[in-house]
């Protein structure tokens, strides 16, 4: 008599979670249900839109549950009725009460986009870039009641390059998350008991949720810090600054060495290579911007209607 397949419930919401859902489906486990956030207003028309995870689940013919909270007893009973052996959580967005954590036979796994205990919390990808971290990664964690405090089962690492943005690192970690989850499922299905390593007590940091107010560039700060801010906030909320008095969204920029005594934020030079803005240390060379109501353009296209900014270096 062949053993019963592993019954798995998946909980996730954004695009980041979709590769992990696909890894679950490809693992040989039986994905009996998907939990995701309720449909939210989106786009200019603010019409209710399903999450990327819901779309993927429906396309695969998997039952979808969208409770507003996991605290009500009837919601917990509904989950228990699926008789899950394992609950996999990837950027779900709802708190799991202790009673939910206790439902699956093997407990709950979480795929988290940082090298724990660094960057527990909501925005680990952007916070790692903002802080100038040399590397990031994904941890497969056994969940417990605390916020991202559980022991780590498996880990994958990746360097953070000077050209990485919040978007590029997000996409890479999403695929690494699916990879580490697939490895964990493969080994569990083969009968291996994964070793849970407690997180170190030293080095705990919290990745607080991003706020649009953080997007404003402060040219008192060193250019390298502003470069990280621009990279971290692409594609959201996008850095904001002024060039010669015009407020703009700053999509791409990099720090350069510049010895100057100019007013902070003033234009030091402008050419097809970019627009150099004076910073507390060095200069920020802006290479892609967006005017209010306009689209993202390169520095040269922005400068064409503003010849007064063009200078020889």
Secondary structure, DSSP 8 states (H G I E B T S, - for coil): ------EEEEEE-SHHHHHHHHHHHHTT-EEEEEE----EEETTTTEEE--HHHHHHHHTT--EE--S-S-SHHHHHHHHHT--SEEEEES--S---HHHHTTSTT-EEEEESS-TTTTEES-HHHHHHHTT-SEEEEEEEE--SSTT-S-EEEEEEEE--TT--HHHHHHHHHHHHHHHHHHHHHHHHTT-----B---STT--EE----GGGGB--TTSBHHHHHHHHHHTTTTT-EEEEETTEEEEEEEEEEE-----S-TT-EEEEETTEEEEE-SBSEEEEEEEE-TTS-EEEHHHHHHT-GGG----
